[in-house]
């Protein structure tokens, strides 16, 4: 067993819990120890058997691992002379099997020339999805860095692709990064139309689709040098609102005890601080901020889920300790009060995984989310099995 080590459990304000939330309990399993970098992890059903599989965008390859035996299948290799950097997997047509897009051509020092930096591919699967998939190259900006499938107005799906930098940027200055939403045509080999989402942020590391309100379409949360922003659509056009003025690298959303929305971040990009922001309600100003931890080294991933089965969410933060050098790890933060100002800190993993990316999903069907970690310097793909209550 991998015991979770309690680091801090200070409670000052009244808690909503009759007793303190239970301690997390996870069991570690490496399913691949030959990972090159492990840039991006996704979890989706690839083969239609009803079980979530793990997908990985590695340095030169894109592969999936079949649940439950985790046999590895390479579906794309050497898409560009540079590295792969991200992927997006989701069942878009309801047939029980995911569709897949890949971001590649990772060359962050070349911000001006799209022939030497960045690439976007839609991958068309063969009948046997363990074999190589057909890549369809799409138009792109330089420094393609992150992508997600999002629900568009009217219920269709779009691929939102975000570059790290704007064209011609130097030292995180210059033109803003141009984020586009790609509408998938009936024939994915045909032309894809693009709609501009944003063009004003710099050093924008990551973003998240979110269902912010009661309509089915997705809104977006995005972190950048300028701060943390909400993006939504009105009459088809994208608009934005600033939620924080802190340079933000990673962001995810969840619910506190009692149901209030909160956001968790890593600040700045590749930063040493994890913070939580609580919804101010009717106020349109910046959200109140609570620092969860200021001791991270090269923070690179945030995941929010109810790992403890208590009806509210916890925050898992992973860091890789590449720059500055140090010990990597994964830490879980559990909110203890409804206003998000008091949290318990628990270490889940140490130097055995230098987290490049991290995702949560219920992989074994027991109702509890598990954690999937891709390690950069440690070269491993690891599952932390949630053994709550066992």
BELDA-V95562 format. One record per pair of residues at least 12 apart in sequence whose C-alpha atoms are under 10 Angstrom apart, sorted by the first residue. I is the first residue (numbers start at 0). J is the second residue. D is the distance in whole Angstrom. If there is no record, write none. Layout:
# BELDA-V95562
i j d
I J D
I J D
This chain:
# BELDA-V95562
i j d
0 24 8
0 25 7
0 26 5
0 27 7
0 384 10
0 386 9
1 24 7
1 25 6
1 26 5
1 27 6
1 28 10
1 347 8
1 348 8
1 383 9
1 384 10
1 386 10
2 22 9
2 23 8
2 24 6
2 25 7
2 26 8
2 27 10
2 346 9
2 347 7
2 348 9
3 22 7
3 23 6
3 24 6
3 25 7
3 26 10
3 330 9
3 331 9
3 345 6
3 346 6
3 347 5
3 348 8
4 22 9
4 23 9
4 24 10
4 330 10
4 344 9
4 345 6
4 346 5
4 347 7
4 348 9
5 22 8
5 23 9
5 330 10
5 331 10
5 343 8
5 344 6
5 345 5
5 346 7
5 347 9
6 330 9
6 343 8
6 344 6
6 345 5
6 346 7
7 332 10
7 342 9
7 343 6
7 344 5
7 345 7
7 346 10
8 333 10
8 335 9
8 341 9
8 342 7
8 343 5
8 344 7
8 345 9
9 335 9
9 341 7
9 342 8
9 343 7
9 344 9
10 335 7
10 336 9
10 340 10
10 341 6
10 342 8
10 343 8
11 335 9
11 336 9
11 340 9
11 341 7
11 342 10
12 335 9
12 336 7
12 337 9
12 338 9
12 340 8
12 341 7
13 335 8
13 336 7
13 337 9
13 341 10
14 256 9
14 334 9
14 335 6
14 336 5
14 337 7
14 338 10
14 341 9
15 256 7
15 257 8
15 334 10
15 335 7
15 336 6
15 337 7
16 256 8
16 309 9
16 335 7
16 336 8
16 337 10
19 335 8
19 343 10
20 307 8
20 308 9
20 309 7
20 333 8
20 334 9
20 335 8
20 343 9
21 307 7
21 308 9
21 309 9
21 333 10
21 387 9
21 388 9
22 306 10
22 307 8
22 333 10
22 343 10
22 345 8
22 387 8
22 388 9
23 306 7
23 307 6
23 308 10
23 331 9
23 333 10
23 345 8
23 346 10
23 347 8
23 385 8
23 386 8
23 387 6
23 388 9
24 306 9
24 307 9
24 347 8
24 383 9
24 384 8
24 385 6
24 386 5
24 387 5
24 388 8
24 389 8
25 306 10
25 347 8
25 348 9
25 369 8
25 370 9
25 382 9
25 383 6
25 384 5
25 385 5
25 386 5
25 387 7
25 389 10
26 347 10
26 369 10
26 382 8
26 383 5
26 384 5
26 385 7
26 386 7
27 347 10
27 348 9
27 370 10
27 371 10
27 381 7
27 382 6
27 383 5
27 384 6
27 385 9
28 371 10
28 380 9
28 381 6
28 382 5
28 383 6
28 384 8
29 69 10
29 352 10
29 371 10
29 372 9
29 373 10
29 379 7
29 380 6
29 381 4
29 382 6
29 383 9
30 64 8
30 68 9
30 69 6
30 70 8
30 71 9
30 371 10
30 379 8
30 380 6
30 381 6
30 382 7
31 64 9
31 69 9
31 70 9
31 71 8
31 373 9
31 378 8
31 379 5
31 380 5
31 381 7
31 382 10
32 373 10
32 374 9
32 377 8
32 378 6
32 379 4
32 380 6
32 381 9
33 377 9
33 378 6
33 379 6
33 380 8
34 55 9
34 56 10
34 57 7
34 58 8
34 60 10
34 373 8
34 374 8
34 375 8
34 376 9
34 377 8
34 378 4
34 379 5
34 380 7
35 56 10
35 57 6
35 58 6
35 59 8
35 60 9
35 373 10
35 374 9
35 375 7
35 376 8
35 377 9
35 378 6
35 379 8
36 55 10
36 56 9
36 57 6
36 58 6
36 59 9
36 82 9
36 83 10
36 84 9
36 353 10
36 354 10
36 355 8
36 356 10
36 373 8
36 374 7
36 375 5
36 376 7
36 377 9
36 378 7
36 379 9
36 380 10
37 55 7
37 56 6
37 57 5
37 58 7
37 59 10
37 60 10
37 61 10
37 83 9
37 84 9
37 85 9
37 354 9
37 355 6
37 356 7
37 357 10
37 372 9
37 373 5
37 374 6
37 375 6
37 376 9
37 377 10
37 378 8
37 379 8
37 380 8
38 55 8
38 56 6
38 57 6
38 58 7
38 82 9
38 83 7
38 84 5
38 85 6
38 86 9
38 144 10
38 354 10
38 355 6
38 356 6
38 357 10
38 373 8
38 374 9
38 375 8
39 54 8
39 55 6
39 56 5
39 57 7
39 58 10
39 61 10
39 83 9
39 84 6
39 85 5
39 86 6
39 87 9
39 101 10
39 102 10
39 145 9
39 355 8
39 356 6
39 357 8
39 358 9
39 372 10
39 373 8
40 53 7
40 54 6
40 55 5
40 56 7
40 57 9
40 62 10
40 63 10
40 85 8
40 86 7
40 87 9
40 88 9
40 355 9
40 356 6
40 357 7
40 358 7
40 371 8
40 372 8
40 373 7
40 380 9
41 53 6
41 54 5
41 55 6
41 56 9
41 63 9
41 85 9
41 86 7
41 87 7
41 88 6
41 89 9
41 99 10
41 356 9
41 357 9
41 358 7
41 359 9
41 360 10
41 371 9
42 54 6
42 55 9
42 63 9
42 64 10
42 87 9
42 88 7
42 89 8
42 97 9
42 358 7
42 359 8
42 360 7
42 361 10
42 362 9
42 371 9
43 63 10
43 87 10
43 88 6
43 89 6
43 90 8
43 95 9
43 96 8
43 97 6
43 98 9
43 99 10
43 360 9
43 362 10
44 63 10
44 65 9
44 66 9
44 88 9
44 89 8
44 90 8
44 95 7
44 96 5
44 97 6
44 98 9
45 63 8
45 64 9
45 65 8
45 66 10
45 88 9
45 89 9
45 90 9
45 95 8
45 96 5
45 97 5
45 98 8
45 99 9
45 124 10
45 128 7
45 129 9
46 65 8
46 66 10
46 95 8
46 96 6
46 97 8
46 126 10
46 127 9
46 128 7
46 129 9
47 90 10
47 94 8
47 95 5
47 96 5
47 97 8
48 65 10
48 66 9
48 95 8
48 96 8
49 66 10
49 95 7
49 96 9
50 65 9
50 66 6
50 67 8
50 95 10
50 361 9
50 362 7
50 363 8
50 364 8
51 64 10
51 65 8
51 66 7
51 67 9
51 96 10
51 97 10
51 360 8
51 361 8
51 362 6
51 363 8
51 364 9
52 64 6
52 65 5
52 66 5
52 67 8
52 69 8
52 97 10
52 360 10
52 362 8
53 65 7
53 66 8
53 69 8
53 71 9
53 88 10
53 358 10
53 360 10
53 362 9
53 371 8
53 380 10
53 382 10
54 71 9
54 72 9
54 73 10
54 86 8
54 87 9
54 88 8
54 99 10
55 73 9
55 83 10
55 84 10
55 85 9
55 86 8
55 87 10
55 356 10
55 373 8
55 380 9
56 75 9
56 76 10
56 82 9
56 83 6
56 84 6
56 85 6
56 86 6
56 87 10
56 101 8
56 102 9
56 103 9
56 373 10
57 76 9
57 82 8
57 83 6
57 84 7
57 85 9
57 86 10
57 373 9
57 375 10
58 76 9
58 77 9
58 81 8
58 82 5
58 83 5
58 84 7
58 103 9
58 105 9
59 75 8
59 76 6
59 77 5
59 78 8
59 79 8
59 80 9
59 81 8
59 82 6
59 83 6
59 84 9
59 103 9
60 73 7
60 74 8
60 75 6
60 76 4
60 77 6
60 78 8
60 82 9
60 83 7
61 73 6
61 74 6
61 75 5
61 76 6
61 77 9
61 78 9
61 83 8
61 84 10
61 85 10
61 86 9
61 101 8
61 131 10
61 132 10
62 74 5
62 75 7
62 76 9
62 129 9
62 131 10
63 128 10
63 129 8
64 129 10
65 129 9
66 362 8
66 363 9
67 362 8
67 363 8
71 129 9
72 128 9
72 129 5
72 130 7
72 131 9
73 128 10
73 129 7
73 130 7
73 131 7
73 132 9
74 122 9
74 124 9
74 125 10
74 128 8
74 129 7
74 130 6
74 131 4
74 132 5
74 133 9
74 134 10
75 101 10
75 122 9
75 130 9
75 131 6
75 132 6
75 133 8
75 134 8
76 131 9
76 132 10
77 103 9
77 104 10
78 101 9
78 102 10
78 103 7
78 104 8
78 118 9
78 119 10
78 120 9
78 134 8
78 136 9
79 102 10
79 103 7
79 104 6
79 105 9
79 115 10
79 116 10
79 117 9
79 118 8
80 103 9
80 104 7
80 105 9
80 106 10
80 115 9
80 116 10
81 103 7
81 104 5
81 105 6
81 106 7
81 115 9
81 116 8
81 117 9
81 118 10
82 102 9
82 103 6
82 104 6
82 105 5
82 106 8
82 117 9
82 118 10
83 101 7
83 102 6
83 103 4
83 104 6
83 105 6
83 106 10
83 117 9
83 118 9
83 119 10
83 143 10
83 144 9
84 101 8
84 102 6
84 103 5
84 104 8
84 105 6
84 106 10
84 117 9
84 118 10
84 142 10
84 143 8
84 144 6
84 145 8
84 146 10
85 100 9
85 101 6
85 102 5
85 103 7
85 105 9
85 119 10
85 143 9
85 144 6
85 145 6
85 146 7
85 147 9
85 160 10
85 356 10
86 99 7
86 100 6
86 101 4
86 102 6
86 103 9
86 119 9
86 120 9
86 121 10
86 144 9
86 145 7
86 146 6
86 147 8
86 148 10
86 160 10
87 99 6
87 100 5
87 101 7
87 102 9
87 121 10
87 145 9
87 146 6
87 147 5
87 148 6
87 149 10
87 158 8
87 159 10
87 160 10
88 100 7
88 101 9
88 146 10
88 147 8
88 148 7
89 147 9
89 148 7
89 149 9
89 156 10
90 148 10
90 156 10
91 148 9
91 149 10
91 150 9
91 155 8
91 156 7
91 157 9
91 183 10
92 155 9
92 156 9
96 128 10
97 124 10
98 121 8
98 122 8
98 123 8
98 124 8
98 148 10
99 120 9
99 121 6
99 122 6
99 123 8
99 124 9
99 132 10
99 134 10
99 148 9
99 158 10
100 119 7
100 120 6
100 121 4
100 122 6
100 123 9
100 134 9
100 135 9
100 136 10
100 146 8
100 147 9
100 148 9
100 158 8
100 160 10
101 118 8
101 119 6
101 120 5
101 121 6
101 122 8
101 134 9
101 135 10
101 136 10
101 143 10
101 145 9
101 146 8
101 147 10
101 160 10
102 117 7
102 118 6
102 119 5
102 120 6
102 121 9
102 139 9
102 142 9
102 143 6
102 144 7
102 145 7
102 146 7
102 160 8
102 161 10
102 162 10
103 116 9
103 117 6
103 118 5
103 119 6
103 120 8
103 142 9
103 143 7
103 144 8
103 145 10
104 116 5
104 117 4
104 118 5
104 119 8
104 141 8
104 142 8
104 143 8
104 144 9
105 117 6
105 118 8
105 141 9
105 142 6
105 143 7
105 144 7
106 118 10
106 141 8
106 142 6
106 143 9
106 144 10
107 141 8
107 142 5
107 143 8
107 144 9
107 162 9
107 163 7
107 164 8
107 168 10
108 141 10
108 142 8
108 164 9
108 167 10
108 168 9
108 169 9
108 170 10
109 141 7
109 142 7
109 164 9
109 166 9
109 167 8
109 168 9
109 169 9
110 140 9
110 141 5
110 142 6
110 143 10
110 162 9
110 163 9
110 164 7
110 165 7
110 166 5
110 167 5
110 168 6
110 169 8
110 176 10
111 140 9
111 141 6
111 142 9
111 164 9
111 165 8
111 166 5
111 167 4
111 168 8
111 169 10
112 140 8
112 141 6
112 142 9
112 166 8
112 167 8
113 138 9
113 139 7
113 140 6
113 141 5
113 142 8
113 143 9
113 166 9
114 139 9
114 140 9
114 141 8
115 141 8
115 142 9
116 139 9
116 140 8
116 141 5
116 142 6
116 143 8
117 138 10
117 139 7
117 140 6
117 141 5
117 142 5
117 143 5
117 144 8
117 162 8
118 136 7
118 137 7
118 138 8
118 139 6
118 140 8
118 141 8
118 142 8
118 143 6
118 144 9
119 134 9
119 135 8
119 136 6
119 137 5
119 138 7
119 139 6
119 140 9
119 143 8
119 144 10
119 146 9
119 160 8
120 133 9
120 134 6
120 135 5
120 136 5
120 137 6
120 138 9
120 139 9
121 133 8
121 134 6
121 135 5
121 136 7
121 137 7
121 158 10
121 183 9
121 187 8
121 188 9
122 134 4
122 135 6
122 136 9
122 187 9
122 188 10
123 135 7
123 187 8
123 188 9
133 188 10
134 188 9
135 187 8
135 188 6
135 189 9
136 188 9
137 181 9
137 187 10
137 188 9
137 189 10
137 190 8
137 191 7
137 192 10
138 181 9
138 190 9
138 191 8
138 192 9
138 193 9
139 160 8
139 161 10
139 162 9
139 177 10
139 178 10
139 179 9
139 193 10
140 160 9
140 161 9
140 162 7
140 163 10
140 164 9
140 165 8
140 166 8
140 176 9
140 177 7
140 178 9
140 179 9
141 161 10
141 162 7
141 163 8
141 164 8
141 165 8
141 166 7
141 167 9
141 176 9
141 177 9
142 161 9
142 162 5
142 163 6
142 164 6
142 165 8
142 166 9
142 176 9
143 160 7
143 161 6
143 162 4
143 163 6
143 164 8
143 176 10
143 177 10
143 178 9
144 160 8
144 161 6
144 162 5
144 163 6
144 164 9
144 203 9
144 204 7
144 205 8
145 159 8
145 160 6
145 161 5
145 162 7
145 163 8
145 178 10
145 203 9
145 204 8
145 205 6
145 206 8
145 207 10
146 158 7
146 159 6
146 160 4
146 161 6
146 162 9
146 178 10
146 179 10
146 180 10
146 205 9
146 206 8
146 207 9
146 208 10
147 159 5
147 160 7
147 161 9
147 180 9
147 206 8
147 207 8
147 208 7
147 219 10
148 160 9
148 180 9
148 181 9
148 207 10
148 208 8
148 217 9
149 180 9
149 181 10
149 207 9
149 208 6
149 209 9
149 210 10
149 216 8
149 217 6
149 218 8
149 219 9
150 208 9
150 209 10
150 210 9
150 215 7
150 216 5
150 217 5
150 218 9
151 180 9
151 182 9
151 215 8
151 216 5
151 217 7
151 218 9
151 232 9
151 235 9
152 214 9
152 215 8
152 216 5
152 217 8
152 232 8
152 233 10
152 234 9
152 235 8
153 214 10
153 215 8
153 216 8
154 214 10
154 215 7
154 216 7
154 217 10
155 182 8
155 183 9
155 216 9
156 180 10
156 181 9
156 182 7
156 183 7
156 216 9
156 217 10
157 179 10
157 180 6
157 181 5
157 182 5
157 183 6
157 184 10
157 192 10
157 193 9
157 194 10
158 179 8
158 180 5
158 181 5
158 182 7
158 183 8
158 193 9
159 178 7
159 179 6
159 180 4
159 181 6
159 182 9
159 193 9
159 194 9
159 195 9
159 196 8
159 206 10
159 208 9
159 219 10
160 177 9
160 178 6
160 179 6
160 180 6
160 181 8
160 196 9
160 206 10
161 176 7
161 177 7
161 178 5
161 179 7
161 180 9
161 196 9
161 197 9
161 203 8
161 204 8
161 205 8
161 206 8
161 221 10
162 175 10
162 176 6
162 177 7
162 178 7
162 179 9
162 201 9
162 202 9
162 203 7
162 204 8
162 205 9
163 175 10
163 176 7
163 177 9
163 178 9
163 200 9
163 201 7
163 202 5
163 203 5
163 204 6
163 205 8
163 223 9
164 176 5
164 177 8
164 178 10
164 200 8
164 201 6
164 202 6
164 203 7
164 204 9
164 223 10
165 177 6
165 178 9
165 198 8
165 199 8
165 200 8
165 201 7
165 202 8
165 203 9
168 201 8
168 202 9
170 201 10
170 202 9
171 200 9
171 201 6
171 202 6
171 203 9
171 224 8
172 200 10
172 201 7
172 202 9
172 224 10
173 199 10
173 200 10
173 201 8
174 198 8
174 199 7
174 200 8
174 201 8
175 197 8
175 198 5
175 199 4
175 200 5
175 201 6
175 202 9
175 203 9
176 197 7
176 198 5
176 199 6
176 200 6
176 201 6
176 202 8
176 203 8
176 223 10
177 195 7
177 196 7
177 197 6
177 198 4
177 199 8
177 200 8
177 201 10
178 193 10
178 194 9
178 195 6
178 196 5
178 197 5
178 198 6
178 199 9
178 200 9
178 203 10
179 192 10
179 193 6
179 194 5
179 195 5
179 196 5
179 197 7
179 198 9
180 192 8
180 193 5
180 194 5
180 195 6
180 196 7
180 197 10
181 193 5
181 194 7
181 195 9
182 194 8
194 235 10
194 236 9
194 237 9
195 236 9
195 237 8
196 219 10
196 230 8
196 231 9
196 232 9
196 236 8
196 237 6
196 238 8
196 239 9
197 230 9
197 237 8
197 238 8
197 239 9
199 223 10
199 225 9
200 221 9
200 222 9
200 223 6
200 224 7
200 225 6
200 226 9
200 227 10
200 228 10
201 222 9
201 223 6
201 224 5
201 225 7
201 226 10
201 246 10
202 222 9
202 223 6
202 224 6
202 225 9
202 246 9
202 247 9
202 248 8
202 267 10
202 268 8
203 221 7
203 222 6
203 223 4
203 224 6
203 225 9
203 226 9
203 227 10
203 246 9
203 247 8
203 248 7
203 249 9
203 268 8
204 221 8
204 222 7
204 223 6
204 224 9
204 246 10
204 247 8
204 248 5
204 249 7
204 250 10
204 267 9
204 268 6
204 269 9
204 299 9
205 220 9
205 221 6
205 222 6
205 223 8
205 247 8
205 248 6
205 249 5
205 250 7
205 251 10
205 268 9
205 299 10
205 300 9
206 219 7
206 220 5
206 221 4
206 222 6
206 223 9
206 227 9
206 228 9
206 229 10
206 247 10
206 248 9
206 249 7
206 250 6
206 251 8
207 219 6
207 220 5
207 221 6
207 222 9
207 229 10
207 249 9
207 250 7
207 251 6
207 252 9
208 220 6
208 221 9
208 229 10
208 230 9
208 251 9
208 252 10
209 229 9
209 230 10
209 231 10
209 251 9
209 252 8
210 231 10
211 229 9
211 230 10
211 231 9
211 252 10
211 260 10
216 231 9
216 232 9
217 230 9
217 231 8
217 232 9
218 230 6
218 231 5
218 232 7
218 237 9
218 239 10
219 231 7
219 232 10
219 239 9
220 239 9
220 240 10
220 241 10
220 242 9
220 249 10
220 250 7
220 251 8
220 252 9
220 262 9
221 239 10
221 241 10
221 242 10
221 247 8
221 248 9
221 249 8
221 250 7
221 251 9
222 241 10
222 242 10
222 243 9
222 244 10
222 245 9
222 246 7
222 247 5
222 248 5
222 249 6
222 250 7
222 264 8
222 265 9
222 266 9
222 267 9
222 268 9
223 244 9
223 245 8
223 246 6
223 247 5
223 248 6
223 249 9
223 266 10
223 267 8
223 268 8
224 244 9
224 245 7
224 246 4
224 247 6
224 248 8
224 266 10
224 267 8
224 268 8
225 241 9
225 243 9
225 244 6
225 245 7
225 246 6
225 247 8
226 241 7
226 242 7
226 243 5
226 244 4
226 245 5
226 246 5
226 247 6
226 248 9
226 266 9
226 267 9
227 240 9
227 241 6
227 242 5
227 243 5
227 244 6
227 245 7
227 246 7
227 247 6
227 248 9
227 249 9
227 250 8
227 262 10
227 264 9
227 285 9
227 286 10
228 240 6
228 241 4
228 242 5
228 243 7
228 244 9
228 247 10
228 250 10
229 241 6
229 242 7
229 243 10
240 283 8
240 284 9
240 285 9
241 283 9
241 284 8
241 285 7
241 286 9
242 262 10
242 276 9
242 278 9
242 279 10
242 283 8
242 284 7
242 285 5
242 286 6
242 287 9
243 276 8
243 284 9
243 285 5
243 286 6
243 287 8
243 288 8
244 285 8
244 286 9
245 264 10
245 265 10
245 266 7
245 267 7
245 274 10
245 288 10
246 264 10
246 265 9
246 266 6
246 267 5
246 268 7
246 270 9
247 264 7
247 265 6
247 266 5
247 267 5
247 268 6
247 269 9
247 270 8
247 272 10
247 273 10
247 274 10
248 264 7
248 265 6
248 266 6
248 267 5
248 268 4
248 269 6
248 270 7
248 273 10
248 298 8
248 299 8
248 300 9
248 301 10
249 263 8
249 264 5
249 265 5
249 266 7
249 267 8
249 268 7
249 269 9
249 270 9
249 273 9
249 298 9
249 299 7
249 300 6
249 301 6
249 302 10
249 316 10
250 262 7
250 263 6
250 264 4
250 265 7
250 266 9
250 273 10
250 274 10
250 275 9
250 300 9
250 301 7
250 302 9
250 303 10
251 263 5
251 264 7
251 265 10
251 275 10
251 300 9
251 301 7
251 302 7
251 303 6
251 304 10
251 314 9
252 264 9
252 275 9
252 276 9
252 277 10
252 301 10
252 302 9
252 303 7
252 304 9
252 312 9
252 314 9
253 277 10
253 302 9
253 303 6
253 304 7
253 305 9
253 311 8
253 312 6
253 313 8
253 314 8
254 277 9
254 278 10
254 303 9
254 304 9
254 305 9
254 310 9
254 311 6
254 312 6
254 313 8
254 334 10
254 337 9
254 339 10
255 277 9
255 310 9
255 311 5
255 312 6
255 313 8
255 333 9
255 334 7
255 335 9
255 336 8
255 337 6
255 338 7
255 339 7
256 309 9
256 310 7
256 311 5
256 312 8
256 313 10
256 333 10
256 334 7
256 335 7
256 336 6
256 337 5
256 338 8
256 339 8
257 310 9
257 311 8
257 336 9
257 337 6
257 338 9
258 310 9
258 311 7
258 312 9
258 337 8
258 338 10
259 277 7
259 278 7
259 279 9
259 280 9
259 311 9
259 337 7
259 338 8
259 339 9
260 276 9
260 277 6
260 278 6
260 279 9
260 280 9
260 312 10
260 337 10
260 338 10
260 339 9
261 275 7
261 276 5
261 277 4
261 278 6
261 279 10
261 286 9
261 287 10
261 288 10
261 312 9
261 338 9
261 339 8
262 274 8
262 275 6
262 276 5
262 277 7
262 278 8
262 286 9
262 288 9
262 303 9
262 314 9
262 339 10
263 275 4
263 276 6
263 277 9
263 288 10
263 289 9
263 290 10
263 291 9
263 301 7
263 302 9
263 303 8
263 313 10
263 314 7
263 315 9
263 316 9
264 276 8
264 290 10
264 291 9
264 298 10
264 299 10
264 300 9
264 301 7
264 302 10
264 314 9
264 316 9
265 290 10
265 291 10
265 292 9
265 293 10
265 295 9
265 297 9
265 298 6
265 299 7
265 300 8
265 301 7
265 316 8
265 317 9
265 318 10
266 290 10
266 293 9
266 295 10
266 297 10
266 298 8
266 299 10
267 297 9
267 298 9
268 297 8
268 298 8
268 299 8
269 295 9
269 296 8
269 297 5
269 298 5
269 299 6
269 300 9
269 318 8
269 319 9
269 320 9
269 321 9
269 322 8
269 323 9
270 293 9
270 294 9
270 295 7
270 296 7
270 297 5
270 298 5
270 299 8
270 318 9
270 322 9
270 323 9
271 292 8
271 293 5
271 294 6
271 295 4
271 296 5
271 297 6
271 298 6
271 299 10
271 318 9
271 320 10
271 323 9
272 290 7
272 291 7
272 292 6
272 293 4
272 294 7
272 295 6
272 296 9
272 297 9
272 298 8
273 289 9
273 290 6
273 291 5
273 292 5
273 293 6
273 294 9
273 295 8
273 298 8
273 301 9
273 314 10
273 316 8
273 317 10
273 332 10
274 288 7
274 289 6
274 290 4
274 291 5
274 292 7
274 293 9
275 287 8
275 288 6
275 289 5
275 290 6
275 291 7
275 292 10
275 314 9
275 332 10
275 334 10
275 339 7
275 340 8
275 342 10
276 288 5
276 289 6
276 290 9
276 338 10
276 339 8
276 340 9
277 289 8
277 337 10
277 338 7
277 339 7
277 340 9
278 338 9
278 339 10
279 338 10
287 338 10
287 339 10
287 340 10
288 339 9
288 340 9
289 339 8
289 340 6
289 341 9
289 342 10
290 340 9
290 341 10
290 342 10
291 314 10
291 332 8
291 333 10
291 334 10
291 339 10
291 340 9
291 341 9
291 342 7
291 343 9
291 344 8
292 316 10
292 330 10
292 332 9
292 344 9
295 316 9
295 317 8
295 318 7
295 319 9
295 320 8
295 323 10
295 325 9
295 326 9
295 327 8
295 328 9
295 329 10
295 330 10
296 317 9
296 318 6
296 319 7
296 320 5
296 321 8
296 322 7
296 323 6
296 324 7
296 325 7
296 326 8
296 327 7
296 328 9
297 317 9
297 318 5
297 319 6
297 320 5
297 321 6
297 322 6
297 323 6
297 324 8
297 325 9
297 326 10
297 327 8
297 353 10
297 354 9
297 355 10
298 316 8
298 317 6
298 318 4
298 319 6
298 320 7
298 321 9
298 322 10
298 327 9
298 328 9
298 329 10
298 353 10
298 354 8
298 355 9
299 316 8
299 317 6
299 318 5
299 319 7
299 320 9
299 353 9
299 354 7
299 355 6
299 356 7
299 357 9
300 315 8
300 316 6
300 317 5
300 318 7
300 319 9
300 329 9
300 354 7
300 355 7
300 356 6
300 357 6
300 358 9
300 372 9
301 314 7
301 315 6
301 316 5
301 317 6
301 318 9
301 329 9
301 330 10
301 331 10
301 356 8
301 357 7
301 358 8
301 359 10
302 314 6
302 315 5
302 316 7
302 317 9
302 331 9
302 356 10
302 357 7
302 358 6
302 359 7
302 370 9
303 315 6
303 316 9
303 331 9
303 332 10
303 358 9
303 359 8
303 368 10
304 358 10
304 359 7
304 360 9
304 367 9
304 368 7
304 369 9
304 370 10
305 333 9
305 359 10
305 367 8
305 368 7
306 331 9
306 333 10
306 359 9
306 360 10
306 361 10
306 366 10
306 367 6
306 368 6
306 369 8
306 370 9
306 385 7
306 386 9
306 387 8
307 333 9
307 367 8
307 368 9
307 385 9
307 386 9
307 387 7
307 388 9
308 366 9
308 367 7
308 368 9
308 387 8
308 388 10
311 333 9
311 334 8
311 335 10
311 337 10
312 332 9
312 333 7
312 334 8
313 331 7
313 332 6
313 333 5
313 334 7
313 335 10
313 342 9
313 343 10
314 330 8
314 331 6
314 332 5
314 333 7
314 334 9
314 342 10
314 344 10
315 329 7
315 330 6
315 331 4
315 332 6
315 333 9
315 344 10
315 345 9
315 346 9
315 347 9
315 357 9
315 358 10
315 359 9
315 370 9
316 328 8
316 329 6
316 330 5
316 331 6
316 332 8
316 346 10
316 347 10
316 354 9
316 357 9
317 329 4
317 330 7
317 331 9
317 347 10
317 348 9
317 349 10
317 352 9
317 353 8
317 354 6
317 355 8
317 356 8
317 357 7
317 372 9
318 330 9
318 349 10
318 350 10
318 352 9
318 353 6
318 354 5
318 355 7
318 356 9
318 357 10
318 374 10
319 349 10
319 350 9
319 352 8
319 353 4
319 354 5
319 355 6
319 356 9
319 373 10
319 374 8
319 375 7
319 376 8
319 377 9
320 350 9
320 353 7
320 354 8
320 355 10
320 375 10
320 376 9
321 353 8
321 354 10
321 355 10
321 375 9
321 376 8
325 350 9
325 353 10
326 349 7
326 350 5
326 351 9
326 352 9
326 353 8
327 348 8
327 349 6
327 350 5
327 351 8
327 352 7
327 353 5
327 354 7
327 374 9
327 376 10
327 377 10
328 346 8
328 347 8
328 348 5
328 349 4
328 350 6
328 351 8
328 352 7
328 353 6
328 354 7
329 345 9
329 346 6
329 347 5
329 348 5
329 349 7
329 350 9
329 352 8
329 353 9
329 354 8
329 357 10
329 372 9
330 344 7
330 345 6
330 346 4
330 347 5
330 348 7
330 349 9
331 343 8
331 344 6
331 345 5
331 346 6
331 347 7
331 348 10
332 344 5
332 345 6
332 346 9
333 345 8
347 383 9
348 372 10
348 383 9
350 374 10
350 376 10
350 377 8
351 374 8
351 376 9
351 377 7
351 378 10
351 379 9
351 381 10
352 372 7
352 373 7
352 374 5
352 375 8
352 376 8
352 377 6
352 378 8
352 379 7
352 380 8
352 381 8
353 372 9
353 373 8
353 374 5
353 375 6
353 376 6
353 377 6
353 378 8
353 379 9
354 371 10
354 372 6
354 373 6
354 374 5
354 375 6
354 376 9
354 377 9
354 378 10
354 379 9
354 380 9
354 381 10
355 372 8
355 373 6
355 374 6
355 375 6
355 376 9
355 377 10
356 371 8
356 372 6
356 373 5
356 374 7
356 375 9
356 380 10
357 370 7
357 371 6
357 372 5
357 373 6
357 374 9
357 380 10
357 381 10
357 382 10
358 370 6
358 371 5
358 372 7
358 373 9
358 382 10
359 371 6
359 372 9
359 382 10
359 383 9
361 384 9
361 385 9
362 382 9
362 384 8
362 385 10
363 384 9
363 385 9
365 385 9
365 386 9
366 385 10
367 384 9
367 385 6
367 386 8
367 387 8
368 383 10
368 384 8
368 385 7
368 386 10
368 387 10
369 382 7
369 383 6
369 384 5
369 385 5
369 386 9
370 382 6
370 383 5
370 384 7
370 385 8
371 383 6
371 384 9
